[in-house]
Amino acid sequence: MFMEIIGFQIPLWAVALGGLLIVVIAWKLIKFAIKLFIALLIFFGLLIGLDMVGVFNWIQTLMISWL
């Protein structure tokens, strides 16, 4: 069985294999994006928490007092 795409006859198994490959690559890209999003959420959450505690103000006063 063949499938005709833009004037070319391509075997159906090649179309199915190409579709499967696209699905696998898309899934890996989505997984990477989700991991990156979670890592950024944790990073910015830590920054907000440190700012609320006052760590950055403490570091700034230390640096000013040394100069």
C-alpha positions in Angstrom: 0.0 0.0 0.0 1.3 3.4 -0.9 0.3 6.9 0.0 0.7 9.8 -2.5 2.0 13.0 -1.1 2.8 15.9 -3.4 3.1 13.6 -6.4 5.4 11.1 -4.6 4.3 7.6 -3.7 5.5 6.8 -0.2 5.0 3.4 1.5 2.4 3.5 4.3 4.9 2.0 6.8 7.3 4.9 6.2 4.4 7.4 6.8 3.5 5.6 10.0 7.2 5.4 11.1 7.6 9.1 10.4 4.4 9.9 12.4 5.6 7.9 15.3 9.0 9.6 15.2 7.3 13.0 15.3 5.2 12.0 18.3 8.2 10.7 20.2 10.2 13.9 19.6 7.2 16.1 20.5 6.7 14.1 23.8 10.4 14.5 24.7 10.2 18.3 24.0 7.1 18.6 26.1 8.8 16.7 29.0 11.8 18.9 28.8 9.6 22.1 28.8 7.8 20.8 31.9 11.0 20.0 33.7 12.4 23.4 32.8 9.2 25.1 34.0 9.3 23.3 37.4 13.0 24.1 37.8 12.3 27.8 37.1 9.4 27.8 39.6 11.6 26.4 42.3 14.4 28.8 41.6 12.2 31.9 41.6 10.3 30.5 44.7 13.7 30.3 46.5 14.6 33.9 45.4 11.2 35.2 46.7 11.6 33.3 49.9 15.1 34.6 50.5 13.9 38.1 49.7 11.1 37.8 52.2 13.5 36.7 54.9 15.8 39.6 54.2 18.9 37.8 53.1 19.6 40.2 50.2 19.3 43.3 52.5 21.6 41.6 55.0 24.2 41.0 52.2 23.9 44.5 51.0 24.5 46.0 54.4 27.5 43.7 54.8 28.9 44.9 51.5 28.3 48.5 52.3 29.9 48.2 55.7 33.1 46.6 54.3 33.5 49.4 51.7 
